[in-house]
Amino acid sequence: MKKILIAGGSGLVGTSLTNLAVKKKYKVLSSYNTKIQNKKLTRFYRKFNFLKMEECLRATKNIDCAVLCAVYASGIKKMSKGELYDQNLKNIIIRSNFFEACKINNIKNVVWVSSSTAYPPKSKKISEDEMDFNKSPYDIYSSIGISYRYIESLADHYNSKFNMNIKIIRTSSIYGPFDNFDSKKSHVIPALIKKVFKEKKLKIWGDKNVIRDFVYVDDLSEVILQILKLKKNYKLNFSTEKGTSIKSLAKLINNLSKKNKKIIYQKNKPSSAKYRVLNNNKISKLIKIKRTNLREGLIKTINWYKENLQ
């Protein structure tokens, strides 16, 4: 089987993808920077710092295909203040180094896990051809969205000038086992799960009517390995394609955790974009997809949290 490099293999997506690639009998090399989350997979990991070009070159040597899911992320509080210079700079450097290292080491087949934060605002499901660089991203995502747009343009450059096949998957809010439950950096689902078990009341930041499109991490991993097989350098959306309000999400997590905490909505706290749901028509025509519904995915994530972090 082909040798696959999973850059950022110790994060939420990387851990899931490493596990799946091993099960599917790939020859796997996964990177970690600070720690390996799934200790059962330790023998497939090596430590690399992709901020350093020489380490990117070492990681990509003798590799057949690669997935780039390494990312510096932040929570809604930091995004609302726009304090993202250091984070965005690191994300750009990592991807610049990685694309160049792949070019030098002749890795043509690459998948980069991008984000729907690059899209301009829309009150309906947004499709790939509605990416408009002349329209700004949502204000709350402006800094991140602009940097991701630049990286997409950089991937286009390598595809056109060096005959590479860098495919881009734009995804929505990812969740699942091995998520980041750090209160300062976690996204909405891990934040709510942690609160429902650790706090006396379930306090929800911002607008309860915000609509989000969530995707279970193992579904995304399956899709990534299928996208690797595509010969064209597609840009594809992937999500559940179903919008869920923060209010409904909070009630569901409260119910599934069997804690039944009093829910308090803090309107004075930062809130994300009002509506963000992806159109999945394009990817659904290219590959077969099995999606985990939100209830089932939350049960798996809550059970993992109780067994590992509570």
C-alpha positions in Angstrom: 0.0 0.0 0.0 1.1 3.6 -0.5 3.0 5.4 2.2 0.9 8.3 3.6 2.1 11.3 5.6 -0.4 12.8 8.0 0.8 16.2 9.0 -0.8 17.2 12.3 -1.5 13.6 13.1 -2.1 14.2 16.8 -5.0 16.7 16.5 -8.7 15.9 16.3 -8.7 15.1 12.6 -5.1 13.7 12.5 -5.8 11.2 15.3 -8.9 9.9 13.6 -7.2 9.8 10.2 -4.2 8.0 11.5 -6.4 5.3 13.1 -8.4 4.9 9.9 -5.3 4.8 7.6 -3.7 2.1 9.8 -6.9 0.0 9.7 -7.0 0.3 5.9 -3.4 -1.0 5.7 -1.6 2.2 4.5 2.0 2.6 5.4 1.5 5.5 7.9 3.8 8.2 9.1 2.0 10.6 11.4 3.5 13.8 12.9 3.1 15.2 16.3 4.5 18.4 17.8 3.8 18.2 21.6 2.0 15.0 22.4 0.4 11.8 20.9 -3.2 11.6 21.9 -3.9 7.9 21.0 -1.1 6.0 22.7 -2.1 2.8 21.0 -0.8 4.3 17.7 2.5 5.6 19.1 4.7 3.5 16.7 3.2 5.3 13.7 4.3 8.8 15.0 7.4 10.9 14.7 7.9 14.4 16.1 8.2 17.2 13.5 8.0 21.0 13.7 6.6 22.2 10.3 7.5 25.7 11.1 11.0 24.6 10.2 11.6 23.9 6.5 14.3 21.3 7.2 11.9 19.2 9.2 9.2 19.5 6.5 11.8 18.1 4.1 12.6 15.2 6.4 9.0 14.4 7.0 8.1 14.3 3.3 11.0 12.2 2.1 10.0 8.9 0.5 6.3 9.6 0.9 3.7 8.8 -1.8 0.8 11.0 -0.7 0.1 13.4 2.1 -2.7 15.0 4.2 -2.1 18.4 5.8 -4.3 18.9 8.8 -1.8 20.6 11.1 -3.3 23.8 12.4 -3.0 26.4 15.1 -6.6 27.1 16.3 -8.3 29.4 18.7 -11.7 29.8 20.4 -14.4 32.4 19.9 -13.0 34.8 22.5 -9.7 35.3 20.8 -11.4 35.5 17.3 -13.8 38.2 18.6 -10.8 40.3 19.7 -9.0 39.8 16.4 -5.8 38.7 18.2 -4.7 36.2 15.6 -1.5 37.6 14.2 0.7 34.9 15.7 -1.8 32.1 14.9 -2.3 33.1 11.3 1.4 33.6 10.7 2.2 30.1 11.9 -0.6 28.6 9.8 0.7 30.3 6.7 4.3 29.3 7.4 3.4 25.7 8.0 1.4 25.4 4.7 4.0 27.3 2.7 6.8 25.0 4.0 4.7 21.9 3.5 3.7 22.7 -0.1 7.3 23.5 -1.0 8.6 20.4 0.7 6.1 18.2 -1.2 7.2 19.9 -4.5 10.9 19.2 -3.7 10.3 15.6 -2.7 8.0 15.0 -5.6 4.8 14.3 -3.6 2.1 15.2 -6.1 -1.0 13.9 -4.3 -1.9 16.1 -1.3 -5.1 16.9 0.6 -5.3 20.1 2.7 -8.1 20.4 5.2 -9.3 24.0 4.9 -12.2 25.7 6.5 -15.6 27.3 5.7 -14.4 30.5 7.5 -13.0 31.6 4.1 -16.5 31.9 2.6 -18.3 35.2 2.4 -21.6 35.5 4.3 -24.7 33.9 3.0 -28.1 33.1 4.6 -28.5 29.8 2.6 -26.2 26.8 2.1 -23.1 28.0 0.3 -21.5 26.1 -2.6 -17.9 25.9 -3.8 -18.5 28.2 -6.8 -19.8 30.9 -4.5 -16.3 31.5 -3.0 -15.8 35.2 -3.9 -12.5 36.8 -3.0 -14.0 40.2 -3.7 -16.4 39.8 -0.8 -15.0 39.7 2.8 -15.6 36.7 5.0 -17.8 37.0 8.1 -16.4 39.8 10.3 -15.8 37.4 13.2 -13.7 35.2 10.9 -12.1 37.9 8.8 -8.5 37.4 9.9 -8.7 33.6 9.7 -10.7 33.6 6.5 -8.3 35.9 4.7 -5.3 33.8 5.6 -7.1 30.6 4.4 -7.9 32.3 1.1 -4.2 33.1 0.7 -3.3 29.5 1.3 -5.8 28.3 -1.2 -4.3 30.7 -3.8 -0.9 29.3 -2.8 -2.1 25.8 -3.5 -3.5 26.9 -6.9 0.0 28.2 -7.7 1.7 24.9 -6.9 -1.0 23.0 -8.9 -0.6 25.2 -12.0 3.2 25.8 -12.0 4.5 22.5 -10.7 1.9 20.0 -11.9 0.9 19.1 -8.4 -2.5 17.7 -7.3 -3.3 19.6 -4.0 -7.0 19.0 -3.3 -8.8 21.2 -0.8 -11.6 20.2 1.4 -13.6 23.0 3.1 -15.3 21.7 6.1 -17.5 23.1 8.9 -17.3 22.7 12.7 -15.6 19.3 13.3 -16.1 17.4 16.6 -15.6 14.0 18.0 -13.3 11.9 20.3 -9.8 13.5 21.0 -11.2 17.0 20.5 -9.7 20.0 22.2 -11.5 20.6 25.5 -9.2 23.4 26.6 -11.6 26.2 27.7 -9.5 28.9 26.0 -9.3 27.2 22.6 -12.2 24.7 22.3 -15.0 25.1 19.8 -18.7 25.0 20.7 -19.3 21.3 21.1 -16.3 20.4 23.3 -16.9 23.6 25.2 -20.5 22.7 26.0 -19.7 19.1 26.9 -17.1 20.3 29.3 -19.4 22.9 30.8 -22.3 20.4 31.3 -20.0 18.2 33.4 -17.9 20.8 35.2 -20.2 23.7 35.9 -23.3 24.2 38.0 -25.2 25.9 35.2 -24.8 25.5 31.4 -23.8 29.0 30.3 -24.1 29.6 26.5 -22.1 32.4 25.0 -23.7 34.8 22.4 -26.7 34.4 20.2 -28.7 31.1 20.8 -30.2 31.3 17.3 -26.8 31.0 15.5 -27.0 28.2 13.0 -24.1 25.8 12.6 -23.3 22.8 10.4 -21.4 20.1 12.3 -19.4 17.2 11.0 -18.3 14.1 12.9 -14.5 13.6 12.7 -14.5 9.9 11.6 -16.8 10.8 8.6 -14.3 13.5 7.5 -11.4 11.0 7.8 -13.3 8.5 5.5 -13.9 11.3 3.0 -10.2 12.5 3.0 -8.9 9.0 2.1 -11.5 8.9 -0.8 -10.5 12.3 -2.0 -6.9 11.3 -2.1 -7.8 8.9 -4.9 -9.3 11.6 -7.1 -7.0 12.6 -10.0 -8.2 16.3 -10.3 -7.3 19.0 -7.8 -10.8 19.6 -6.6 -12.0 22.2 -4.0 -14.8 20.5 -2.2 -17.2 21.2 0.7 -17.9 18.5 3.3 -20.3 18.6 6.2 -23.6 17.2 7.4 -25.3 19.8 5.2 -27.8 20.3 8.1 -28.1 23.5 10.1 -28.5 23.2 13.9 -29.1 26.2 16.2 -26.9 26.7 19.3 -30.0 26.6 21.4 -31.0 23.1 20.0 -27.4 21.9 20.3 -27.2 23.0 24.0 -30.5 21.2 24.8 -29.4 18.1 23.1 -26.0 17.9 24.9 -27.8 18.7 28.2 -30.2 15.8 27.5 -27.7 13.3 26.3 -25.4 13.9 29.2 -28.3 13.3 31.6 -27.2 16.3 33.7 -30.2 18.5 33.0 -28.4 21.7 34.0 -30.2 25.0 33.9 -29.3 26.7 30.6 -28.3 30.4 30.7 -27.8 32.4 27.5 -25.1 35.1 27.9 -26.0 37.6 25.1 -23.1 39.9 26.2 -20.5 37.3 25.4 -18.9 36.9 21.9 -21.0 35.2 19.2 -20.0 33.7 15.9 -21.6 34.2 12.5 -25.4 34.0 12.4 -25.5 31.3 9.7 -22.9 28.9 8.2 -24.1 25.8 6.4 -22.3 24.1 3.4 -23.8 22.8 0.2 -22.5 19.3 -0.4 -23.9 18.6 -3.9 -20.5 18.6 -5.6 -18.7 16.1 -3.3 -21.8 13.8 -3.2 -21.6 13.3 -7.0 -17.9 12.3 -6.8 -17.8 9.9 -3.9 -20.0 7.8 -1.6 -20.5 9.3 1.8 -22.0 7.9 5.0 -22.7 10.6 7.5 -23.1 10.2 11.3 -26.1 12.1 12.5 -25.6 14.7 15.2 -27.2 12.8 18.0 -25.1 9.6 17.4 -21.9 11.7 17.1 -22.6 13.6 20.3 -23.2 10.3 22.2 -19.8 9.0 21.0 -18.1 12.2 21.9 -19.7 12.5 25.3 -18.9 8.9 26.2 -15.3 9.4 25.1 -15.1 12.5 27.3 -16.5 10.7 30.3 -14.1 7.8 29.9 -10.9 9.9 29.3 -11.2 13.4 30.7 -13.9 13.6 33.4 
